[in-house]
Amino acid sequence: MNSGDSLDRTDSLQALARRVVAFRDARDWSQFHGLKDEALSLASEVGELAELVRWHEGEKLQAHVAEHREEIGDELADVLYWTLLIAHDAGVDLAAAFLTKMEKNEAKYPVHLARGSARKYDELEDDGAS
């Protein structure tokens, strides 16, 4: 990548999406990138990320992550690539969708009920102690 292609690390999701689309389009790969195929590619990349942490727990997991940070970063970048491409091709404003989803999550998991709990939102109960 030459310096003219560099992205500032604070670039927006839209700028990152433009970079992904430009990469894809320069290679004429859109013919292979239907939404189904993009979703399957995203799932594959998530699987590759999961493989990097599978079978490790606690301190061994922390050490493994430290040892494989670059590979984990690569897989996360692949997940982001497909996420951005899917959002672009589906016409989804990913930043707006994320903020809307966070509002829904905040409503489903109020701090006073969810703090320190791994229970699903429909299992949270108000014990009266607020």
N, CA, C and O of each residue as an XYZ file, in Angstrom:
520
protein
N       0.858     -1.168      0.000
C       0.000      0.000      0.000
C       0.902      1.229      0.000
O       1.797      1.340      0.838
N       0.677      2.143     -0.924
C       1.481      3.360     -0.922
C       0.851      4.387      0.001
O      -0.290      4.226      0.433
N       1.596      5.444      0.302
C       1.126      6.424      1.284
C      -0.160      7.104      0.843
O      -0.935      7.540      1.695
N      -0.412      7.211     -0.446
C      -1.649      7.806     -0.929
C      -2.866      6.947     -0.613
O      -3.991      7.447     -0.572
N      -2.640      5.652     -0.390
C      -3.730      4.740     -0.076
C      -3.931      4.573      1.422
O      -4.876      3.911      1.849
N      -3.059      5.161      2.220
C      -3.128      4.979      3.669
C      -4.376      5.614      4.249
O      -4.839      6.657      3.789
N      -4.903      4.968      5.259
C      -6.033      5.519      5.986
C      -5.542      5.992      7.343
O      -4.761      5.305      8.003
N      -5.993      7.145      7.749
C      -5.741      7.590      9.102
C      -6.453      6.619     10.033
O      -7.554      6.168      9.717
N      -5.866      6.292     11.147
C      -6.451      5.305     12.054
C      -7.784      5.764     12.639
O      -8.490      4.964     13.253
N      -8.138      7.025     12.462
C      -9.408      7.526     12.984
C     -10.471      7.604     11.898
O     -11.536      8.178     12.123
N     -10.203      7.035     10.719
C     -11.167      7.105      9.625
C     -12.497      6.470     10.006
O     -12.561      5.552     10.823
N     -13.539      6.977      9.399
C     -14.896      6.525      9.678
C     -15.169      5.162      9.060
O     -14.416      4.674      8.217
N     -16.258      4.568      9.497
C     -16.694      3.318      8.889
C     -16.955      3.506      7.400
O     -16.672      2.611      6.603
N     -17.491      4.658      7.019
C     -17.759      4.915      5.601
C     -16.464      4.924      4.794
O     -16.416      4.395      3.683
N     -15.421      5.522      5.352
C     -14.138      5.552      4.647
C     -13.556      4.150      4.538
O     -12.999      3.783      3.503
N     -13.684      3.373      5.598
C     -13.208      1.991      5.542
C     -14.012      1.191      4.520
O     -13.447      0.395      3.769
N     -15.320      1.399      4.489
C     -16.172      0.703      3.519
C     -15.782      1.087      2.096
O     -15.736      0.228      1.215
N     -15.504      2.358      1.863
C     -15.080      2.787      0.520
C     -13.786      2.067      0.125
O     -13.617      1.681     -1.031
N     -12.889      1.890      1.073
C     -11.619      1.197      0.806
C     -11.877     -0.260      0.441
O     -11.273     -0.779     -0.498
N     -12.769     -0.922      1.174
C     -13.118     -2.319      0.910
C     -13.747     -2.453     -0.478
O     -13.369     -3.332     -1.251
N     -14.700     -1.587     -0.789
C     -15.388     -1.650     -2.078
C     -14.406     -1.373     -3.218
O     -14.460     -2.032     -4.257
N     -13.518     -0.408     -3.030
C     -12.521     -0.099     -4.062
C     -11.602     -1.300     -4.287
O     -11.263     -1.620     -5.427
N     -11.205     -1.955     -3.215
C     -10.362     -3.152     -3.314
C     -11.084     -4.232     -4.119
O     -10.522     -4.813     -5.047
N     -12.326     -4.486     -3.751
C     -13.125     -5.502     -4.438
C     -13.341     -5.143     -5.909
O     -13.134     -5.969     -6.797
N     -13.756     -3.911     -6.150
C     -14.110     -3.501     -7.509
C     -12.900     -3.453     -8.431
O     -13.025     -3.753     -9.619
N     -11.726     -3.081     -7.913
C     -10.511     -3.048     -8.731
C     -10.165     -4.440     -9.247
O      -9.502     -4.573    -10.276
N     -10.601     -5.462     -8.550
C     -10.316     -6.844     -8.935
C     -11.487     -7.505     -9.658
O     -11.420     -8.683    -10.010
N     -12.545     -6.756     -9.876
C     -13.747     -7.263    -10.533
C     -14.279     -8.504     -9.817
O     -14.623     -9.502    -10.452
N     -14.340     -8.427     -8.504
C     -14.798     -9.552     -7.697
C     -16.270     -9.445     -7.325
O     -16.812    -10.375     -6.729
N     -16.933     -8.345     -7.655
C     -18.332     -8.219     -7.251
C     -19.182     -9.331     -7.867
O     -20.228     -9.689     -7.326
N     -18.734     -9.873     -8.992
C     -19.458    -10.981     -9.618
C     -19.486    -12.228     -8.724
O     -20.331    -13.105     -8.904
N     -18.567    -12.302     -7.770
C     -18.496    -13.445     -6.852
C     -19.071    -13.114     -5.486
O     -19.126    -13.973     -4.606
N     -19.501    -11.871     -5.307
C     -19.842    -11.387     -3.975
C     -21.318    -11.082     -3.807
O     -21.684     -9.938     -3.537
N     -22.166    -12.077     -3.959
C     -23.562    -11.897     -3.597
C     -23.671    -11.886     -2.081
O     -22.751    -12.324     -1.390
N     -24.774    -11.395     -1.563
C     -24.925    -11.291     -0.102
C     -24.770    -12.645      0.594
O     -24.187    -12.717      1.676
N     -25.284    -13.713     -0.013
C     -25.145    -15.045      0.588
C     -23.675    -15.414      0.695
O     -23.224    -15.888      1.738
N     -22.930    -15.199     -0.373
C     -21.511    -15.551     -0.378
C     -20.725    -14.680      0.602
O     -19.791    -15.147      1.255
N     -21.114    -13.419      0.692
C     -20.451    -12.531      1.654
C     -20.719    -12.984      3.088
O     -19.815    -12.984      3.924
N     -21.965    -13.370      3.369
C     -22.300    -13.835      4.718
C     -21.545    -15.124      5.044
O     -21.066    -15.300      6.164
N     -21.442    -16.017      4.071
C     -20.689    -17.252      4.296
C     -19.205    -16.963      4.501
O     -18.553    -17.617      5.315
N     -18.670    -15.996      3.773
C     -17.274    -15.599      3.965
C     -17.065    -15.005      5.346
O     -16.055    -15.276      5.996
N     -18.021    -14.192      5.798
C     -17.947    -13.637      7.144
C     -17.941    -14.762      8.177
O     -17.133    -14.752      9.106
N     -18.836    -15.724      8.016
C     -18.895    -16.849      8.953
C     -17.579    -17.634      8.950
O     -17.118    -18.074     10.003
N     -16.980    -17.808      7.781
C     -15.696    -18.513      7.687
C     -14.607    -17.771      8.454
O     -13.804    -18.384      9.158
N     -14.588    -16.454      8.313
C     -13.565    -15.664      9.013
C     -13.776    -15.699     10.524
O     -12.810    -15.749     11.286
N     -15.032    -15.673     10.959
C     -15.315    -15.793     12.391
C     -14.823    -17.158     12.882
O     -14.269    -17.264     13.976
N     -15.026    -18.192     12.075
C     -14.531    -19.520     12.423
C     -13.016    -19.548     12.551
O     -12.481    -20.191     13.453
N     -12.324    -18.858     11.658
C     -10.868    -18.796     11.734
C     -10.420    -18.071     13.000
O      -9.430    -18.458     13.621
N     -11.134    -17.036     13.378
C     -10.843    -16.338     14.628
C     -11.064    -17.266     15.828
O     -10.247    -17.326     16.746
N     -12.182    -17.980     15.793
C     -12.494    -18.907     16.887
C     -11.425    -19.987     17.017
O     -11.076    -20.384     18.129
N     -10.909    -20.460     15.897
C      -9.867    -21.487     15.930
C      -8.618    -21.001     16.665
O      -7.916    -21.793     17.294
N      -8.348    -19.712     16.583
C      -7.154    -19.166     17.239
C      -7.258    -19.177     18.762
O      -6.236    -19.150     19.448
N      -8.458    -19.215     19.290
C      -8.609    -19.184     20.753
C      -9.188    -20.480     21.313
O      -9.272    -20.659     22.528
N      -9.580    -21.366     20.431
C     -10.173    -22.635     20.849
C      -9.189    -23.445     21.692
O      -7.984    -23.456     21.441
N      -9.727    -24.106     22.677
C      -8.994    -25.026     23.546
C      -8.050    -24.322     24.521
O      -7.187    -24.969     25.113
N      -8.197    -23.048     24.691
C      -7.365    -22.312     25.653
C      -8.273    -21.640     26.667
O      -9.344    -21.146     26.315
N      -7.851    -21.619     27.921
C      -8.627    -20.996     28.993
C      -7.701    -20.209     29.914
O      -6.501    -20.475     29.984
N      -8.268    -19.251     30.608
C      -7.567    -18.528     31.667
C      -6.235    -17.957     31.245
O      -6.124    -17.300     30.210
N      -5.212    -18.216     32.064
C      -3.876    -17.669     31.800
C      -3.281    -18.214     30.501
O      -2.561    -17.503     29.800
N      -3.579    -19.472     30.181
C      -3.080    -20.040     28.925
C      -3.688    -19.304     27.732
O      -3.016    -19.083     26.724
N      -4.951    -18.929     27.848
C      -5.595    -18.161     26.783
C      -4.938    -16.793     26.653
O      -4.639    -16.349     25.545
N      -4.715    -16.128     27.773
C      -4.086    -14.804     27.733
C      -2.709    -14.878     27.086
O      -2.357    -14.023     26.274
N      -1.929    -15.900     27.443
C      -0.594    -16.067     26.861
C      -0.693    -16.381     25.369
O       0.081    -15.862     24.565
N      -1.641    -17.225     25.012
C      -1.832    -17.596     23.611
C      -2.228    -16.376     22.782
O      -1.718    -16.176     21.680
N      -3.132    -15.568     23.311
C      -3.549    -14.353     22.609
C      -2.359    -13.415     22.431
O      -2.170    -12.855     21.351
N      -1.562    -13.239     23.470
C      -0.390    -12.369     23.367
C       0.579    -12.879     22.303
O       1.172    -12.092     21.566
N       0.734    -14.187     22.230
C       1.650    -14.800     21.272
C       1.123    -14.721     19.830
O       1.903    -14.701     18.878
N      -0.191    -14.676     19.684
C      -0.811    -14.710     18.359
C      -1.601    -13.432     18.046
O      -2.555    -13.459     17.268
N      -1.200    -12.330     18.652
C      -1.929    -11.071     18.490
C      -2.029    -10.648     17.026
O      -3.083    -10.177     16.599
N      -0.965    -10.805     16.254
C      -1.017    -10.398     14.846
C      -2.017    -11.241     14.070
O      -2.797    -10.700     13.286
N      -2.009    -12.559     14.274
C      -2.964    -13.415     13.575
C      -4.396    -13.090     13.989
O      -5.301    -13.090     13.155
N      -4.600    -12.816     15.267
C      -5.929    -12.438     15.736
C      -6.355    -11.121     15.088
O      -7.503    -10.972     14.670
N      -5.438    -10.182     15.007
C      -5.722     -8.916     14.324
C      -6.075     -9.125     12.864
O      -6.987     -8.484     12.342
N      -5.351    -10.029     12.200
C      -5.647    -10.329     10.799
C      -7.059    -10.887     10.648
O      -7.795    -10.483      9.748
N      -7.433    -11.808     11.519
C      -8.770    -12.408     11.428
C      -9.853    -11.382     11.761
O     -10.897    -11.354     11.110
N      -9.618    -10.549     12.758
C     -10.576     -9.485     13.067
C     -10.722     -8.529     11.888
O     -11.824     -8.072     11.583
N      -9.604     -8.228     11.225
C      -9.658     -7.362     10.041
C     -10.462     -8.025      8.928
O     -11.215     -7.353      8.224
N     -10.309     -9.341      8.763
C     -11.107    -10.057      7.767
C     -12.589    -10.007      8.118
O     -13.431     -9.826      7.238
N     -12.910    -10.166      9.394
C     -14.312    -10.067      9.840
C     -14.851     -8.669      9.534
O     -15.969     -8.523      9.040
N     -14.056     -7.653      9.826
C     -14.485     -6.284      9.547
C     -14.648     -6.057      8.044
O     -15.602     -5.405      7.617
N     -13.736     -6.584      7.250
C     -13.832     -6.454      5.790
C     -15.193     -6.947      5.305
O     -15.904     -6.228      4.602
N     -15.555     -8.178      5.684
C     -16.810     -8.745      5.206
C     -18.013     -8.028      5.803
O     -19.033     -7.870      5.132
N     -17.909     -7.595      7.042
C     -18.994     -6.842      7.667
C     -19.238     -5.540      6.916
O     -20.382     -5.190      6.624
N     -18.171     -4.830      6.608
C     -18.294     -3.568      5.877
C     -18.853     -3.792      4.474
O     -19.687     -3.019      4.005
N     -18.393     -4.847      3.808
C     -18.862     -5.117      2.456
C     -20.340     -5.503      2.446
O     -21.100     -5.044      1.593
N     -20.741     -6.340      3.387
C     -22.152     -6.716      3.485
C     -23.013     -5.491      3.748
O     -24.046     -5.305      3.103
N     -22.595     -4.656      4.691
C     -23.368     -3.454      5.001
C     -23.493     -2.571      3.759
O     -24.575     -2.069      3.457
N     -22.397     -2.386      3.051
C     -22.430     -1.564      1.837
C     -23.389     -2.146      0.811
O     -24.263     -1.446      0.299
N     -23.223     -3.423      0.517
C     -24.020     -4.047     -0.544
C     -25.495     -4.184     -0.161
O     -26.360     -4.223     -1.036
N     -25.786     -4.256      1.139
C     -27.179     -4.354      1.592
C     -27.795     -2.980      1.837
O     -28.979     -2.877      2.158
N     -26.994     -1.919      1.685
C     -27.508     -0.569      1.894
C     -27.772     -0.249      3.349
O     -28.676      0.524      3.668
N     -26.984     -0.843      4.235
C     -27.146     -0.617      5.671
C     -26.115      0.409      6.134
O     -24.922      0.260      5.870
N     -26.578      1.447      6.823
C     -25.687      2.406      7.466
C     -25.221      1.729      8.750
O     -25.934      1.722      9.753
N     -24.022      1.162      8.708
C     -23.543      0.332      9.803
C     -23.406      1.115     11.109
O     -23.736      0.593     12.174
N     -22.932      2.339     11.044
C     -22.794      3.138     12.260
C     -24.165      3.392     12.887
O     -24.328      3.255     14.100
N     -25.141      3.759     12.071
C     -26.489      4.001     12.586
C     -27.102      2.711     13.123
O     -27.744      2.715     14.173
N     -26.902      1.601     12.399
C     -27.435      0.317     12.857
C     -26.811     -0.087     14.187
O     -27.500     -0.604     15.066
N     -25.519      0.146     14.336
C     -24.830     -0.180     15.580
C     -25.384      0.641     16.740
O     -25.669      0.099     17.808
N     -25.535      1.940     16.530
C     -26.045      2.802     17.604
C     -27.473      2.425     17.980
O     -27.818      2.419     19.162
N     -28.300      2.114     16.999
C     -29.672      1.679     17.268
C     -29.680      0.380     18.055
O     -30.455      0.220     18.998
N     -28.809     -0.554     17.660
C     -28.743     -1.842     18.363
C     -28.250     -1.656     19.794
O     -28.729     -2.333     20.703
N     -27.309     -0.756     20.004
C     -26.833     -0.498     21.366
C     -27.956      0.061     22.236
O     -28.061     -0.294     23.411
N     -28.796      0.929     21.674
C     -29.945      1.446     22.422
C     -30.895      0.306     22.797
O     -31.408      0.266     23.915
N     -31.127     -0.616     21.864
C     -31.971     -1.774     22.158
C     -31.344     -2.630     23.256
O     -32.036     -3.076     24.171
N     -30.034     -2.859     23.164
C     -29.340     -3.649     24.182
C     -29.409     -2.982     25.551
O     -29.609     -3.653     26.563
N     -29.244     -1.666     25.582
C     -29.316     -0.938     26.848
C     -30.697     -1.075     27.478
O     -30.818     -1.175     28.699
N     -31.740     -1.079     26.649
C     -33.101     -1.249     27.161
C     -33.326     -2.680     27.641
O     -33.987     -2.891     28.658
N     -32.788     -3.665     26.924
C     -32.969     -5.069     27.301
C     -32.126     -5.458     28.506
O     -32.499     -6.352     29.266
N     -30.995     -4.791     28.681
C     -30.064     -5.106     29.759
C     -29.789     -3.877     30.618
O     -28.679     -3.346     30.596
N     -30.792     -3.414     31.381
C     -30.545     -2.248     32.233
C     -29.458     -2.576     33.260
O     -29.395     -3.689     33.783
N     -28.622     -1.607     33.531
C     -27.481     -1.810     34.421
C     -27.922     -2.399     35.757
O     -27.289     -3.326     36.263
N     -28.997     -1.871     36.332
C     -29.391     -2.323     37.671
C     -29.823     -3.787     37.692
O     -29.845     -4.402     38.758
N     -30.165     -4.355     36.539
C     -30.536     -5.777     36.477
C     -29.417     -6.658     35.919
O     -29.285     -7.816     36.316
N     -28.630     -6.131     35.022
C     -27.671     -6.955     34.293
C     -26.254     -6.923     34.846
O     -25.455     -7.805     34.535
N     -25.934     -5.945     35.643
C     -24.557     -5.807     36.133
C     -24.102     -7.082     36.838
O     -24.718     -7.530     37.805
N     -23.014     -7.652     36.333
C     -22.430     -8.846     36.936
C     -23.174    -10.139     36.645
O     -22.830    -11.184     37.197
N     -24.181    -10.089     35.795
C     -24.986    -11.272     35.495
C     -24.756    -11.725     34.057
O     -24.660    -10.902     33.147
N     -24.669    -13.029     33.862
C     -24.546    -13.591     32.518
C     -25.889    -14.056     31.985
O     -25.963    -14.671     30.921
N     -26.951    -13.762     32.726
C     -28.281    -14.199     32.299
C     -28.752    -13.420     31.080
O     -28.396    -12.258     30.883
N     -29.565    -14.093     30.266
C     -30.165    -13.469     29.090
C     -31.227    -12.469     29.554
O     -31.778    -12.595     30.648
N     -31.503    -11.483     28.715
C     -32.412    -10.398     29.080
C     -33.765    -10.893     29.585
O     -34.342    -10.290     30.490
N     -34.278    -11.980     29.012
C     -35.590    -12.447     29.441
C     -35.548    -13.253     30.748
O     -36.579    -13.717     31.235
N     -34.366    -13.406     31.295
C     -34.188    -14.098     32.579
C     -33.826    -13.145     33.703
O     -33.712    -13.561     34.856
N     -33.643    -11.871     33.382
C     -33.284    -10.881     34.394
C     -34.518    -10.527     35.204
O     -35.602    -10.344     34.649
N     -34.357    -10.432     36.496
C     -35.480    -10.083     37.368
C     -35.079     -8.951     38.279
O     -33.937     -8.859     38.728
N     -36.038     -8.096     38.540
C     -35.821     -7.001     39.465
C     -36.100     -7.525     40.867
O     -37.242     -7.822     41.219
N     -35.033     -7.636     41.664
C     -35.205     -8.184     43.017
C     -35.581     -7.108     44.037
O     -35.613     -7.362     45.241
N     -35.865     -5.906     43.538
C     -36.290     -4.831     44.421
C     -35.131     -4.064     45.041
O     -35.345     -3.009     45.638
N     -33.920     -4.564     44.914
C     -32.743     -3.892     45.481
C     -32.133     -2.994     44.429
O     -31.355     -3.454     43.593
N     -32.476     -1.713     44.460
C     -31.936     -0.768     43.485
C     -31.077      0.238     44.164
O     -30.527      1.124     43.509
